[in-house]
């Protein structure tokens, strides 16, 4: 397995471009199942999860073509689902990427059947798909669990009023796609509000869907008989943007993050400002100057537009070398402090109390061999390595490759001493 080696202590300077959003790209690629016409997507990031999604879609019979010369058309794909011959998402793909479960809604909506493996748990906790299934059942699908697979059928889904017990991003996306081809009107109450939900609705509406209210807690979908092809560029990745902002603050650097969308990062930006990080915010870029030691701030993760759980681990690193004591409360996932013990090995002062982490700022961190446990934990260890004294060796970096496009190259271009060692 690959490893990443970092010699800490380098100040980051320059500019870095944010890649396309993984969490927006995955459902958008899957939405190509809703039409037989070609769909063109730009800005698709080069990530393991994206390759998994394309492999899944290819296995269903979707034609996948990388568009143009790779030197000028990075991230451009054409997908066409005009010869879908299989309606199954197998266990070996769903277990590695839970977003694979999102094929159920489009397959049911367009073909009237789907067979999708149950995803099971994951490193950061259980994320049941019962909300997806409950909503589809209310739209008229019959769903049975057979040998670890959810087998669903419906002659044609029909509109329904659906209330989500939790504002699940995946369930909102799955139901929006299914409802786009349902008969009648579907209303999703307590829907997720993330920018990625709005992005998917934008793409579906370009395809001929009639979706209103995406980005609010009530989404209304008027079903149509068919959808057509689309051309769309994916929004930039707000979590990658936030991660680079923390990297700049940690190393007391001066970095312009190009393509960052400030309107997608309100709660995070407010916490950075509260911590004393100097920000210059433009329409589509953010400049971060980490002139001094950050001040400790308390953080509570919440569904959007609250502080994102996907930036909690990164902020914990910043709080580890800040002035004072920070209390970080995780309300989204029950097992998302696994990075804390690795940070303690690097000299951080962190005490865990259930879903709270009490972080006392220290003068500095020390390089050490550490192990990544999940996607966001892995990037937090990279950030810690950037500011630590000495060498940090990070193993199991395949987690990192699921959500960060060539991060070692981007950080190296900013002045970091970082390299990937091939396993």
Secondary structure, DSSP 8 states (H G I E B T S, - for coil): --EEEEE-----EEEEE--B-HHHHHHHHHGGGG-SS-EEEE-----HHHHHHHHHHHHHT-EEEE-S-TTT-TT-EEEE-SS----EE-HHHHTT-GGGGGHHHHHHHHHSEEEEE----BTTB----HHHHHHHHHTT-EEEEETTEEEEE-SS-B--EEE-SS--HHHHHHHHHHHHTSBSEEEEES----HHHHHHHHHHHHTT-EEE-TTSSEEEEE--S----EEEE--B-HHHHHHHHHHHHHTT-EEEEET--GGG-HHHHHHHHHTT-EEEE-SSEEEEE--S--B---EEB-STTSB-GGGHHHHHHHHHTSBSEEEEE--S-TT--HHHHHHHHTT-EEEEETTEEEEE--S--B--EEE--SHHHHHHHHHHHHHSBSEEEEE-TTTGGGT-TTHHHHHHHTT-EEEEE--
